[in-house]
Amino acid sequence: MAKNEKSKAKAEQAKGKLKEMAGRLVGNERLTAEGRAEQAKGDARQAKEKMKDIFRH
């Protein structure tokens, strides 16, 4: 299950990065902000999973 959550985090970060870049290319600030928010959400999820791993070992 942890690997599944880690892969979700990575996918969310990548999706956010793509949205942010697309927003910058077309000059859409809303899309850029959404991309940054998704990246932050992915970062938070990844940090949570890392903390779980620390406490497991």
Number of C-alpha atoms within 10 A of each C-alpha: 6 11 9 9 15 18 15 15 24 17 15 22 24 16 17 24 19 17 22 23 17 16 18 15 10 10 11 13 13 13 19 21 16 16 24 20 18 21 24 16 16 24 16 14 20 20 14 15 16 14 11 12 11 9 7 7 5
